[in-house]
């Protein structure tokens, strides 16, 4: 119990005054457009960034249409942890939502909310991913272009996967660095329950019983099953044991079956 109280005290002592969010973003203007991204171009693009210690709430992006007007197609927006050395995502997304790629014959900006109240650990590398991989080859040539700008900001850069026709390739393939940045904003908040009190000032053993650094009232993670399997091991006792490592295991909200 003493170790829990010590952790909470450290979090509270570092709390910022006032209630505000420190969004992660760069200049929001249309420098140019990068294409073609979509169903007959590159299926997956992403912008890496560094966490700011707040909880993730959404993302804003700007795109330009090159296809026919008044049409729409599905896409997926997700945020993953990111390995800048191998240039690939790590594990499962910390937040994801299926969204719509609109063809409006002009620049357009979209703002979407991301569920889960995931904590963006300060200094940790992340990437916001835009992909049509789940629907690859399901549609004809429909392309949009992301708004980009030439400035390097937020400790990240714009990456793409040319042949990401399935979601598994996001973590098994190394991404290519475009060399500049997407026009994007990661929305974050330090008041995830919107009660007018900075989260860090509310954290204690009662309000954050699982020690995640997020108020228990804000944690609304959907139930999930993680499956890892080894190859055939032969009869019991015939060979050495096998270790299976689970990546980024979060505290359980209920019973766990192994």
Secondary structure, 3 states (H helix, E strand, C coil): CHHHHHHHHHHHHCCCCCCCCCCEECCCCCCEEEEEEECCCECEEEEEEECCCCEEEEEEEEEEECCCCCEEEEEEEEEEEEECCCCEEEEEEEEEEEEEEEECCCEEEEEEECCCCCECCCCCEEEEEEECHHHCCCCCCCEEEEEEECCCCCCCCEEEECCCCCCCHHHHCCCEECCCEECEEEEEECCCCCCCCCHHHHCCCCCCCCCCCCCHHHCCCCCCCCCCCCCCCCCCCCCCCCCCCCCCCCCCCCCCCC
